[in-house]
Amino acid sequence: MAVPARRTSKTKKNSRRGQQKLKQPAISIDARTGEYHLSHHVSADGYYNGQKVIK
C-alpha cells in the first residue's frame, strides 16, 4: 500500500482545497425587458442579443 513519505502541511492542503468552490452563474440583464437571464442563452420571451429568435 502506498504511504506518503512526509506529512502534507496545512498550507499545502488548504491551498489545494482552495480551488473547490461554487461558481456564480453568469447572469446578465436583458436590455429590452430589464429581466435577468443567463449569458449566452435565449431569454424567456425568445430574445437573444436584441433579436427575436423564437416565435
PDB file of N, H, CA, C and O in Angstrom:
ATOM      1  N   MET A   1       0.839  -1.180   0.000  1.00  0.00           N
ATOM      2  CA  MET A   1       0.000   0.000   0.000  1.00  0.00           C
ATOM      3  C   MET A   1       0.888   1.249   0.000  1.00  0.00           C
ATOM      4  O   MET A   1       1.870   1.313   0.740  1.00  0.00           O
ATOM      5  N   ALA A   2       0.547   2.228  -0.821  1.00  0.00           N
ATOM      6  H   ALA A   2      -0.250   2.176  -1.422  1.00  0.00           H
ATOM      7  CA  ALA A   2       1.344   3.446  -0.921  1.00  0.00           C
ATOM      8  C   ALA A   2       1.067   4.355   0.267  1.00  0.00           C
ATOM      9  O   ALA A   2      -0.082   4.644   0.600  1.00  0.00           O
ATOM     10  N   VAL A   3       2.141   4.795   0.892  1.00  0.00           N
ATOM     11  H   VAL A   3       3.075   4.561   0.621  1.00  0.00           H
ATOM     12  CA  VAL A   3       2.043   5.687   2.040  1.00  0.00           C
ATOM     13  C   VAL A   3       2.922   6.894   1.757  1.00  0.00           C
ATOM     14  O   VAL A   3       4.061   6.721   1.324  1.00  0.00           O
ATOM     15  N   PRO A   4       2.434   8.125   1.987  1.00  0.00           N
ATOM     16  CA  PRO A   4       3.268   9.297   1.732  1.00  0.00           C
ATOM     17  C   PRO A   4       4.478   9.326   2.658  1.00  0.00           C
ATOM     18  O   PRO A   4       4.377   8.999   3.840  1.00  0.00           O
ATOM     19  N   ALA A   5       5.618   9.718   2.109  1.00  0.00           N
ATOM     20  H   ALA A   5       5.701   9.983   1.148  1.00  0.00           H
ATOM     21  CA  ALA A   5       6.853   9.746   2.885  1.00  0.00           C
ATOM     22  C   ALA A   5       6.830  10.866   3.922  1.00  0.00           C
ATOM     23  O   ALA A   5       7.392  10.728   5.008  1.00  0.00           O
ATOM     24  N   ARG A   6       6.172  11.980   3.577  1.00  0.00           N
ATOM     25  H   ARG A   6       5.714  12.091   2.694  1.00  0.00           H
ATOM     26  CA  ARG A   6       6.109  13.103   4.501  1.00  0.00           C
ATOM     27  C   ARG A   6       4.656  13.544   4.669  1.00  0.00           C
ATOM     28  O   ARG A   6       3.813  13.336   3.797  1.00  0.00           O
ATOM     29  N   ARG A   7       4.402  14.152   5.804  1.00  0.00           N
ATOM     30  H   ARG A   7       5.087  14.321   6.512  1.00  0.00           H
ATOM     31  CA  ARG A   7       3.060  14.653   6.077  1.00  0.00           C
ATOM     32  C   ARG A   7       2.809  15.901   5.237  1.00  0.00           C
ATOM     33  O   ARG A   7       3.690  16.749   5.094  1.00  0.00           O
ATOM     34  N   THR A   8       1.600  16.009   4.682  1.00  0.00           N
ATOM     35  H   THR A   8       0.884  15.320   4.798  1.00  0.00           H
ATOM     36  CA  THR A   8       1.226  17.200   3.922  1.00  0.00           C
ATOM     37  C   THR A   8       0.913  18.328   4.900  1.00  0.00           C
ATOM     38  O   THR A   8       0.109  18.165   5.818  1.00  0.00           O
ATOM     39  N   SER A   9       1.561  19.478   4.692  1.00  0.00           N
ATOM     40  H   SER A   9       2.214  19.611   3.947  1.00  0.00           H
ATOM     41  CA  SER A   9       1.375  20.597   5.617  1.00  0.00           C
ATOM     42  C   SER A   9      -0.022  21.196   5.466  1.00  0.00           C
ATOM     43  O   SER A   9      -0.703  20.975   4.464  1.00  0.00           O
ATOM     44  N   LYS A  10      -0.434  21.957   6.476  1.00  0.00           N
ATOM     45  H   LYS A  10       0.120  22.136   7.289  1.00  0.00           H
ATOM     46  CA  LYS A  10      -1.751  22.607   6.451  1.00  0.00           C
ATOM     47  C   LYS A  10      -1.846  23.600   5.294  1.00  0.00           C
ATOM     48  O   LYS A  10      -2.884  23.706   4.641  1.00  0.00           O
ATOM     49  N   THR A  11      -0.759  24.322   5.047  1.00  0.00           N
ATOM     50  H   THR A  11       0.084  24.236   5.577  1.00  0.00           H
ATOM     51  CA  THR A  11      -0.771  25.313   3.977  1.00  0.00           C
ATOM     52  C   THR A  11      -0.933  24.644   2.618  1.00  0.00           C
ATOM     53  O   THR A  11      -1.723  25.098   1.791  1.00  0.00           O
ATOM     54  N   LYS A  12      -0.202  23.585   2.389  1.00  0.00           N
ATOM     55  H   LYS A  12       0.440  23.215   3.061  1.00  0.00           H
ATOM     56  CA  LYS A  12      -0.274  22.865   1.119  1.00  0.00           C
ATOM     57  C   LYS A  12      -1.665  22.264   0.924  1.00  0.00           C
ATOM     58  O   LYS A  12      -2.233  22.331  -0.167  1.00  0.00           O
ATOM     59  N   LYS A  13      -2.197  21.687   1.974  1.00  0.00           N
ATOM     60  H   LYS A  13      -1.736  21.633   2.860  1.00  0.00           H
ATOM     61  CA  LYS A  13      -3.516  21.063   1.918  1.00  0.00           C
ATOM     62  C   LYS A  13      -4.604  22.104   1.668  1.00  0.00           C
ATOM     63  O   LYS A  13      -5.487  21.892   0.838  1.00  0.00           O
ATOM     64  N   ASN A  14      -4.542  23.227   2.385  1.00  0.00           N
ATOM     65  H   ASN A  14      -3.824  23.399   3.059  1.00  0.00           H
ATOM     66  CA  ASN A  14      -5.569  24.258   2.249  1.00  0.00           C
ATOM     67  C   ASN A  14      -5.487  24.979   0.910  1.00  0.00           C
ATOM     68  O   ASN A  14      -6.517  25.365   0.358  1.00  0.00           O
ATOM     69  N   SER A  15      -4.280  25.168   0.375  1.00  0.00           N
ATOM     70  H   SER A  15      -3.443  24.854   0.823  1.00  0.00           H
ATOM     71  CA  SER A  15      -4.166  25.828  -0.921  1.00  0.00           C
ATOM     72  C   SER A  15      -4.683  24.916  -2.023  1.00  0.00           C
ATOM     73  O   SER A  15      -5.223  25.405  -3.015  1.00  0.00           O
ATOM     74  N   ARG A  16      -4.535  23.624  -1.879  1.00  0.00           N
ATOM     75  H   ARG A  16      -4.097  23.226  -1.073  1.00  0.00           H
ATOM     76  CA  ARG A  16      -5.076  22.685  -2.851  1.00  0.00           C
ATOM     77  C   ARG A  16      -6.607  22.672  -2.775  1.00  0.00           C
ATOM     78  O   ARG A  16      -7.281  22.631  -3.804  1.00  0.00           O
ATOM     79  N   ARG A  17      -7.141  22.707  -1.579  1.00  0.00           N
ATOM     80  H   ARG A  17      -6.594  22.740  -0.743  1.00  0.00           H
ATOM     81  CA  ARG A  17      -8.589  22.682  -1.397  1.00  0.00           C
ATOM     82  C   ARG A  17      -9.238  24.031  -1.669  1.00  0.00           C
ATOM     83  O   ARG A  17     -10.463  24.115  -1.758  1.00  0.00           O
ATOM     84  N   GLY A  18      -8.453  25.075  -1.802  1.00  0.00           N
ATOM     85  H   GLY A  18      -7.458  25.007  -1.729  1.00  0.00           H
ATOM     86  CA  GLY A  18      -8.991  26.409  -2.056  1.00  0.00           C
ATOM     87  C   GLY A  18      -9.649  26.541  -3.409  1.00  0.00           C
ATOM     88  O   GLY A  18     -10.403  27.487  -3.637  1.00  0.00           O
ATOM     89  N   GLN A  19      -9.380  25.608  -4.318  1.00  0.00           N
ATOM     90  H   GLN A  19      -8.767  24.840  -4.133  1.00  0.00           H
ATOM     91  CA  GLN A  19      -9.973  25.657  -5.651  1.00  0.00           C
ATOM     92  C   GLN A  19     -11.374  25.052  -5.668  1.00  0.00           C
ATOM     93  O   GLN A  19     -12.111  25.242  -6.635  1.00  0.00           O
ATOM     94  N   GLN A  20     -11.749  24.336  -4.629  1.00  0.00           N
ATOM     95  H   GLN A  20     -11.151  24.181  -3.843  1.00  0.00           H
ATOM     96  CA  GLN A  20     -13.044  23.672  -4.588  1.00  0.00           C
ATOM     97  C   GLN A  20     -14.093  24.634  -4.037  1.00  0.00           C
ATOM     98  O   GLN A  20     -14.285  24.737  -2.826  1.00  0.00           O
ATOM     99  N   LYS A  21     -14.754  25.320  -4.930  1.00  0.00           N
ATOM    100  H   LYS A  21     -14.598  25.236  -5.914  1.00  0.00           H
ATOM    101  CA  LYS A  21     -15.756  26.288  -4.507  1.00  0.00           C
ATOM    102  C   LYS A  21     -16.855  26.365  -5.552  1.00  0.00           C
ATOM    103  O   LYS A  21     -16.669  25.946  -6.694  1.00  0.00           O
ATOM    104  N   LEU A  22     -17.980  26.892  -5.163  1.00  0.00           N
ATOM    105  H   LEU A  22     -18.132  27.232  -4.235  1.00  0.00           H
ATOM    106  CA  LEU A  22     -19.082  27.084  -6.094  1.00  0.00           C
ATOM    107  C   LEU A  22     -18.836  28.341  -6.908  1.00  0.00           C
ATOM    108  O   LEU A  22     -18.339  29.342  -6.391  1.00  0.00           O
ATOM    109  N   LYS A  23     -19.180  28.282  -8.163  1.00  0.00           N
ATOM    110  H   LYS A  23     -19.583  27.469  -8.583  1.00  0.00           H
ATOM    111  CA  LYS A  23     -19.012  29.436  -9.035  1.00  0.00           C
ATOM    112  C   LYS A  23     -20.357  30.099  -9.265  1.00  0.00           C
ATOM    113  O   LYS A  23     -21.385  29.429  -9.367  1.00  0.00           O
ATOM    114  N   GLN A  24     -20.339  31.409  -9.345  1.00  0.00           N
ATOM    115  H   GLN A  24     -19.504  31.953  -9.262  1.00  0.00           H
ATOM    116  CA  GLN A  24     -21.570  32.138  -9.595  1.00  0.00           C
ATOM    117  C   GLN A  24     -21.960  31.989 -11.062  1.00  0.00           C
ATOM    118  O   GLN A  24     -21.089  32.016 -11.932  1.00  0.00           O
ATOM    119  N   PRO A  25     -23.238  31.833 -11.349  1.00  0.00           N
ATOM    120  CA  PRO A  25     -23.647  31.764 -12.747  1.00  0.00           C
ATOM    121  C   PRO A  25     -23.494  33.125 -13.420  1.00  0.00           C
ATOM    122  O   PRO A  25     -23.622  34.169 -12.779  1.00  0.00           O
ATOM    123  N   ALA A  26     -23.219  33.095 -14.713  1.00  0.00           N
ATOM    124  H   ALA A  26     -23.115  32.248 -15.234  1.00  0.00           H
ATOM    125  CA  ALA A  26     -23.046  34.338 -15.479  1.00  0.00           C
ATOM    126  C   ALA A  26     -24.428  34.889 -15.809  1.00  0.00           C
ATOM    127  O   ALA A  26     -25.053  34.476 -16.786  1.00  0.00           O
ATOM    128  N   ILE A  27     -24.899  35.821 -14.992  1.00  0.00           N
ATOM    129  H   ILE A  27     -24.392  36.156 -14.199  1.00  0.00           H
ATOM    130  CA  ILE A  27     -26.241  36.396 -15.164  1.00  0.00           C
ATOM    131  C   ILE A  27     -26.098  37.822 -15.690  1.00  0.00           C
ATOM    132  O   ILE A  27     -25.277  38.600 -15.204  1.00  0.00           O
ATOM    133  N   SER A  28     -26.905  38.144 -16.684  1.00  0.00           N
ATOM    134  H   SER A  28     -27.572  37.511 -17.079  1.00  0.00           H
ATOM    135  CA  SER A  28     -26.917  39.497 -17.216  1.00  0.00           C
ATOM    136  C   SER A  28     -28.355  40.003 -17.272  1.00  0.00           C
ATOM    137  O   SER A  28     -29.305  39.231 -17.135  1.00  0.00           O
ATOM    138  N   ILE A  29     -28.498  41.301 -17.474  1.00  0.00           N
ATOM    139  H   ILE A  29     -27.727  41.927 -17.586  1.00  0.00           H
ATOM    140  CA  ILE A  29     -29.818  41.931 -17.516  1.00  0.00           C
ATOM    141  C   ILE A  29     -30.206  42.151 -18.972  1.00  0.00           C
ATOM    142  O   ILE A  29     -29.421  42.670 -19.765  1.00  0.00           O
ATOM    143  N   ASP A  30     -31.413  41.754 -19.307  1.00  0.00           N
ATOM    144  H   ASP A  30     -32.050  41.333 -18.663  1.00  0.00           H
ATOM    145  CA  ASP A  30     -31.924  41.959 -20.657  1.00  0.00           C
ATOM    146  C   ASP A  30     -32.253  43.436 -20.833  1.00  0.00           C
ATOM    147  O   ASP A  30     -33.024  43.997 -20.054  1.00  0.00           O
ATOM    148  N   ALA A  31     -31.675  44.070 -21.850  1.00  0.00           N
ATOM    149  H   ALA A  31     -31.049  43.614 -22.483  1.00  0.00           H
ATOM    150  CA  ALA A  31     -31.881  45.500 -22.068  1.00  0.00           C
ATOM    151  C   ALA A  31     -33.307  45.809 -22.498  1.00  0.00           C
ATOM    152  O   ALA A  31     -33.813  46.899 -22.233  1.00  0.00           O
ATOM    153  N   ARG A  32     -33.953  44.866 -23.154  1.00  0.00           N
ATOM    154  H   ARG A  32     -33.542  43.981 -23.369  1.00  0.00           H
ATOM    155  CA  ARG A  32     -35.306  45.091 -23.661  1.00  0.00           C
ATOM    156  C   ARG A  32     -36.354  45.031 -22.555  1.00  0.00           C
ATOM    157  O   ARG A  32     -37.230  45.893 -22.482  1.00  0.00           O
ATOM    158  N   THR A  33     -36.267  44.013 -21.692  1.00  0.00           N
ATOM    159  H   THR A  33     -35.556  43.313 -21.751  1.00  0.00           H
ATOM    160  CA  THR A  33     -37.290  43.834 -20.660  1.00  0.00           C
ATOM    161  C   THR A  33     -36.798  44.196 -19.261  1.00  0.00           C
ATOM    162  O   THR A  33     -37.612  44.458 -18.376  1.00  0.00           O
ATOM    163  N   GLY A  34     -35.495  44.216 -19.045  1.00  0.00           N
ATOM    164  H   GLY A  34     -34.834  44.002 -19.764  1.00  0.00           H
ATOM    165  CA  GLY A  34     -34.947  44.518 -17.729  1.00  0.00           C
ATOM    166  C   GLY A  34     -34.906  43.319 -16.799  1.00  0.00           C
ATOM    167  O   GLY A  34     -34.627  43.467 -15.609  1.00  0.00           O
ATOM    168  N   GLU A  35     -35.183  42.123 -17.331  1.00  0.00           N
ATOM    169  H   GLU A  35     -35.410  42.003 -18.298  1.00  0.00           H
ATOM    170  CA  GLU A  35     -35.159  40.916 -16.514  1.00  0.00           C
ATOM    171  C   GLU A  35     -33.790  40.254 -16.587  1.00  0.00           C
ATOM    172  O   GLU A  35     -33.010  40.508 -17.504  1.00  0.00           O
ATOM    173  N   TYR A  36     -33.511  39.405 -15.611  1.00  0.00           N
ATOM    174  H   TYR A  36     -34.145  39.198 -14.865  1.00  0.00           H
ATOM    175  CA  TYR A  36     -32.258  38.675 -15.580  1.00  0.00           C
ATOM    176  C   TYR A  36     -32.360  37.419 -16.440  1.00  0.00           C
ATOM    177  O   TYR A  36     -33.418  36.795 -16.532  1.00  0.00           O
ATOM    178  N   HIS A  37     -31.237  37.060 -17.069  1.00  0.00           N
ATOM    179  H   HIS A  37     -30.378  37.566 -16.994  1.00  0.00           H
ATOM    180  CA  HIS A  37     -31.162  35.794 -17.807  1.00  0.00           C
ATOM    181  C   HIS A  37     -29.704  35.356 -17.839  1.00  0.00           C
ATOM    182  O   HIS A  37     -28.800  36.157 -17.600  1.00  0.00           O
ATOM    183  N   LEU A  38     -29.483  34.079 -18.137  1.00  0.00           N
ATOM    184  H   LEU A  38     -30.217  33.428 -18.332  1.00  0.00           H
ATOM    185  CA  LEU A  38     -28.126  33.563 -18.232  1.00  0.00           C
ATOM    186  C   LEU A  38     -27.453  34.116 -19.480  1.00  0.00           C
ATOM    187  O   LEU A  38     -28.081  34.230 -20.533  1.00  0.00           O
ATOM    188  N   SER A  39     -26.182  34.456 -19.359  1.00  0.00           N
ATOM    189  H   SER A  39     -25.672  34.363 -18.504  1.00  0.00           H
ATOM    190  CA  SER A  39     -25.441  34.953 -20.506  1.00  0.00           C
ATOM    191  C   SER A  39     -25.329  33.863 -21.567  1.00  0.00           C
ATOM    192  O   SER A  39     -25.210  32.681 -21.244  1.00  0.00           O
ATOM    193  N   HIS A  40     -25.366  34.264 -22.821  1.00  0.00           N
ATOM    194  H   HIS A  40     -25.463  35.224 -23.083  1.00  0.00           H
ATOM    195  CA  HIS A  40     -25.263  33.361 -23.970  1.00  0.00           C
ATOM    196  C   HIS A  40     -26.425  32.370 -24.019  1.00  0.00           C
ATOM    197  O   HIS A  40     -26.276  31.274 -24.559  1.00  0.00           O
ATOM    198  N   HIS A  41     -27.569  32.736 -23.466  1.00  0.00           N
ATOM    199  H   HIS A  41     -27.690  33.627 -23.027  1.00  0.00           H
ATOM    200  CA  HIS A  41     -28.766  31.915 -23.522  1.00  0.00           C
ATOM    201  C   HIS A  41     -29.929  32.792 -23.997  1.00  0.00           C
ATOM    202  O   HIS A  41     -29.911  34.011 -23.826  1.00  0.00           O
ATOM    203  N   VAL A  42     -30.919  32.166 -24.583  1.00  0.00           N
ATOM    204  H   VAL A  42     -30.934  31.176 -24.722  1.00  0.00           H
ATOM    205  CA  VAL A  42     -32.118  32.874 -25.018  1.00  0.00           C
ATOM    206  C   VAL A  42     -32.945  33.225 -23.789  1.00  0.00           C
ATOM    207  O   VAL A  42     -33.112  32.400 -22.891  1.00  0.00           O
ATOM    208  N   SER A  43     -33.460  34.447 -23.750  1.00  0.00           N
ATOM    209  H   SER A  43     -33.325  35.117 -24.480  1.00  0.00           H
ATOM    210  CA  SER A  43     -34.275  34.862 -22.612  1.00  0.00           C
ATOM    211  C   SER A  43     -35.640  34.180 -22.678  1.00  0.00           C
ATOM    212  O   SER A  43     -35.966  33.515 -23.661  1.00  0.00           O
ATOM    213  N   ALA A  44     -36.422  34.352 -21.632  1.00  0.00           N
ATOM    214  H   ALA A  44     -36.157  34.893 -20.834  1.00  0.00           H
ATOM    215  CA  ALA A  44     -37.714  33.666 -21.528  1.00  0.00           C
ATOM    216  C   ALA A  44     -38.695  34.099 -22.614  1.00  0.00           C
ATOM    217  O   ALA A  44     -39.542  33.308 -23.027  1.00  0.00           O
ATOM    218  N   ASP A  45     -38.591  35.347 -23.083  1.00  0.00           N
ATOM    219  H   ASP A  45     -37.902  35.989 -22.748  1.00  0.00           H
ATOM    220  CA  ASP A  45     -39.527  35.811 -24.119  1.00  0.00           C
ATOM    221  C   ASP A  45     -38.991  35.605 -25.533  1.00  0.00           C
ATOM    222  O   ASP A  45     -39.583  36.112 -26.486  1.00  0.00           O
ATOM    223  N   GLY A  46     -37.876  34.867 -25.696  1.00  0.00           N
ATOM    224  H   GLY A  46     -37.396  34.455 -24.922  1.00  0.00           H
ATOM    225  CA  GLY A  46     -37.405  34.476 -27.014  1.00  0.00           C
ATOM    226  C   GLY A  46     -36.400  35.403 -27.661  1.00  0.00           C
ATOM    227  O   GLY A  46     -36.151  35.282 -28.861  1.00  0.00           O
ATOM    228  N   TYR A  47     -35.814  36.320 -26.918  1.00  0.00           N
ATOM    229  H   TYR A  47     -36.017  36.418 -25.944  1.00  0.00           H
ATOM    230  CA  TYR A  47     -34.832  37.245 -27.487  1.00  0.00           C
ATOM    231  C   TYR A  47     -33.414  36.786 -27.164  1.00  0.00           C
ATOM    232  O   TYR A  47     -33.139  36.280 -26.076  1.00  0.00           O
ATOM    233  N   TYR A  48     -32.514  36.977 -28.141  1.00  0.00           N
ATOM    234  H   TYR A  48     -32.737  37.388 -29.024  1.00  0.00           H
ATOM    235  CA  TYR A  48     -31.090  36.713 -27.942  1.00  0.00           C
ATOM    236  C   TYR A  48     -30.323  37.809 -28.655  1.00  0.00           C
ATOM    237  O   TYR A  48     -30.499  38.020 -29.855  1.00  0.00           O
ATOM    238  N   ASN A  49     -29.481  38.499 -27.925  1.00  0.00           N
ATOM    239  H   ASN A  49     -29.339  38.327 -26.951  1.00  0.00           H
ATOM    240  CA  ASN A  49     -28.644  39.578 -28.471  1.00  0.00           C
ATOM    241  C   ASN A  49     -29.502  40.662 -29.140  1.00  0.00           C
ATOM    242  O   ASN A  49     -29.115  41.216 -30.169  1.00  0.00           O
ATOM    243  N   GLY A  50     -30.653  40.958 -28.556  1.00  0.00           N
ATOM    244  H   GLY A  50     -30.967  40.508 -27.720  1.00  0.00           H
ATOM    245  CA  GLY A  50     -31.518  42.015 -29.051  1.00  0.00           C
ATOM    246  C   GLY A  50     -32.401  41.631 -30.214  1.00  0.00           C
ATOM    247  O   GLY A  50     -33.146  42.473 -30.713  1.00  0.00           O
ATOM    248  N   GLN A  51     -32.346  40.389 -30.666  1.00  0.00           N
ATOM    249  H   GLN A  51     -31.740  39.704 -30.260  1.00  0.00           H
ATOM    250  CA  GLN A  51     -33.145  39.954 -31.789  1.00  0.00           C
ATOM    251  C   GLN A  51     -34.098  38.833 -31.360  1.00  0.00           C
ATOM    252  O   GLN A  51     -33.768  38.016 -30.500  1.00  0.00           O
ATOM    253  N   LYS A  52     -35.273  38.812 -31.968  1.00  0.00           N
ATOM    254  H   LYS A  52     -35.541  39.476 -32.667  1.00  0.00           H
ATOM    255  CA  LYS A  52     -36.251  37.767 -31.688  1.00  0.00           C
ATOM    256  C   LYS A  52     -35.825  36.509 -32.453  1.00  0.00           C
ATOM    257  O   LYS A  52     -35.778  36.510 -33.683  1.00  0.00           O
ATOM    258  N   VAL A  53     -35.515  35.436 -31.714  1.00  0.00           N
ATOM    259  H   VAL A  53     -35.553  35.435 -30.715  1.00  0.00           H
ATOM    260  CA  VAL A  53     -35.057  34.207 -32.362  1.00  0.00           C
ATOM    261  C   VAL A  53     -36.081  33.082 -32.227  1.00  0.00           C
ATOM    262  O   VAL A  53     -36.039  32.127 -33.003  1.00  0.00           O
ATOM    263  N   ILE A  54     -36.987  33.168 -31.273  1.00  0.00           N
ATOM    264  H   ILE A  54     -37.021  33.943 -30.642  1.00  0.00           H
ATOM    265  CA  ILE A  54     -38.030  32.166 -31.090  1.00  0.00           C
ATOM    266  C   ILE A  54     -39.377  32.860 -31.169  1.00  0.00           C
ATOM    267  O   ILE A  54     -39.623  33.853 -30.485  1.00  0.00           O
ATOM    268  N   LYS A  55     -40.239  32.324 -32.012  1.00  0.00           N
ATOM    269  H   LYS A  55     -40.039  31.517 -32.568  1.00  0.00           H
ATOM    270  CA  LYS A  55     -41.577  32.940 -32.170  1.00  0.00           C
ATOM    271  C   LYS A  55     -42.512  32.484 -31.074  1.00  0.00           C
ATOM    272  O   LYS A  55     -43.672  32.895 -31.042  1.00  0.00           O
TER     273      LYS A  55
END
